Amino acid sequence: MTTDIAALIEQASDLTASVIAAVGDDQWERPSPCQRFDVERLVKHVIGATRWFAAIPERHIDPAEETIELRVPSPETVYRDAVAAGRRAWADPALLDEVYTFAWGQMSGQTAAEWMLLEALVHGWDIAASTDQPYDPDPALVTAATEVVERLDEAVLRADGMFGPPVEVPADASAFDRLLGLLGRDPAAGTANC
């Protein structure tokens, strides 16, 4: 992976891992901003997406989230292991230029990496919001993620199961709150259209 996207994914993943590590035993069944997930199911989704990303270069994708065991050895370790697998799988930067074919269409390695950045960053906020944790990503990370969102095709961004319609946020909202709004999250209410 190019240093820039790899470093951004690493930064977002580290932030999300710290949030996962702080989920209390009594918080796993809490609802998340994504109505179809409780906290446990959302963490499994994030791990499944991370494993999916790691499997793309080898072209054997199995996003079976329901089989993910979170408690062995710990949810944070399971997530960090998936992130490390992605780092190893994408070690050759030339893979970002390849085009990968899926049942639903084609995607470049660069686009897959950009989706992984959004998955880690935004679902990290979803988990934090569900479990009453602070979540304060670095401004450079927010800027890079916002640029990714602005480049993505609106139909792809809003496809079923992706990001919901934008949510209006106050004019004086932080850059991260504006990004959350673009991706269907209401930072003030801790809810999401996803």
N, C-alpha and C positions, 0 to 999 in steps of 0.2 A: 504494500500500500504506500501511496505517497505519504511523506512525513506529515503533511498538513492534515489530511483526513484521518490518518491513523492516530495522530496526537489528539485530534478532536474527539474521536470515538473513545480513546483511552480516558480522556478527561471526563467526558459524560458518563462513561461506565464506572469510573471510580466514584463519582458523586452518587450514582444510583446504587452501587454496592454498599456505600456507607448508609444509605437510607434502608436498604434491605436488611443490613446487619442490625439496625435499631428497631425493627418491627418487634413489638412485644408479643409474648405468647397469647395474650388475650385480644390481639388486633387482627389476626389472620382471617377471621370471618367477617370483618367489617366491610361494608360496601365501599367500592372505589368510585371515583368520578365517572368511570366507564361503567354504565349501568349493568352490562352483561357479566361483569367480573366482581368478585369480592377480592380482598387483598391477596389471598393465597393464589387464586386463579390468575390475577394480574401478574404476580411475580412469575408464575409458571409461563405465562404468555411472553414475558420479557426474556426469560431463559430460552424458551422455544424459538423466539425470533433470533436470538443471538446464536443459537446452535444452527438455525437455518442459514444465517449469514456465513458461518464457518464452513458449512457444507457446500456452498455454491461452487467453489473452484473444482471440487471433486465430482460435482454434478450428481450427488445422491442425497436428495433433500427428504427429510422425514421430520416434520414439525410436530410430532406427537406429544403435545404439551401435557396431556392427561397422564402420561407415564412418568413424568418428571417427579423424582423423589426429592423434596426440599429439605428434609430434616437430616439427611446423611451426607456429609458430616454437618453442614449448616447451610441455610439458604444463601448466605453471602458467598460461601465457598463454591457452591454449585454454580452460582452466577459468574464468579470470577474465573472458574474453570472454563465456562463457555466463552467468556471474553478472551481468555488466553488461547483457546482453540481457534478462534477467529483471527487473532494476531498471527498465529503460526500459519494458518491456511492462506492468508493473504500476504505473506512475507514478500512475495515477488510483486513489485509494483506494476509489472506488465499485465497482471491479471485484471487490473482496473480498466484496461482498454478492451478486454474481451467482451463479447456479447454472449449472454447466457439465455437459454430458451427454457421457459416454464410453460405449464399448461395454459396459462392465461396470456402469454405473450413473451416478449423479449425485454431484457434489461442489461445495461452495461454494468461492469463491475463497479465503476465510479458511482452510478446511480444506486446500486445496492448498498454501497458504503454510506452514501448520503442518507438513505432510508434507515440504516443502522444507527447513524448519529441521532436522527430524530426519535427513533424507538427508545434509545437509552436515555436521552435528555428528557423527553416529554413524559414517558412512563415513569421515570424517576420522580417527577413532580406529582404524578397521579398517586404513586405509593406514599410519598411524603404527605400529600394533602389528606389521604385516607387515615394516616396514622399520627396526625398532628405534629409533624416534624418540620423544621425549617428547611428550605431548599433555595439556595442562592448560587446559581451557576455563574461562572466567570463571564464578564461582559463580552470578551472576545469569543467565547463559545456561543453565547446568545446571538451575536452578530453573524457568525458563520452559519448557524442553524437557520436564522432568518433569511439569509441569502439563498440557502438551499430551498426553503419553502417558496421563495419568490421565483425560483427557476423551474419548479415542478409544474407539470401540466395540471391545471385545476381539476379536470375530470379524473385523473389518476389520484390526486390528493384526496378527493372527496368520494372515491369509489367505496362501495359497501365494505365495511370492516376496516376502513382506513381512518381518516380524520373527518369529523363532522363539520357542518357549516360554521363559518366564523362567528365568534361571539364578540359583540361590541364591548370595548373596555374604555375607561375614561381617557380623555385626550392627554392627560398628564401621567398616564400609566407608565411603569418602567418598561424598558425594552423587552424584558423577559415576559412581563404580563401581556404586552402586545403580541409577542410570539405565541403565547398560550392562547390568546384570543383568536389569532389566525388559524390555530389548529383545533378550534372548537371547544376550548376550555374557558371557563369563567373563573379567573383566579380569585375574585372576591367571594364567590359562593363555594368554591372548591368542587365545582361540577363540570361535566364535559358532555359534549355531543359526540359520542364515539360508539 
